[in-house]
């Protein structure tokens, strides 16, 4: 009994898709606000509120890029529930970007 070896299970923490979703949110903000800024084919003072919102996306991208080292391990660790969540996230993001574009057909970059 003294030399008995006890097995200890080491459970690695499950990674989540937080960093991936942060990158998606930042990209969506930049694209949708960019569409609004260029909606009339020119940039002027009327675009200032959208330009300010667009600029908020820059630190979001910087923060997300700081977490890029987490993205690959997250993708390797993804399960079906997280994959479904990401697919729904991408679908929602693309739907909102397309709606912004359709509302502002003068935008040339999309």
Secondary structure, DSSP 8 states (H G I E B T S, - for coil): -TT-------------SHHHHHHHHHHHHHHHHHHHHTTTSS--GGGHHHHHHHHHHHHHHHHHHHTHHHHHHHHHT--HHHHHHHHHHHHHHHHHHHHHHHH-TT----
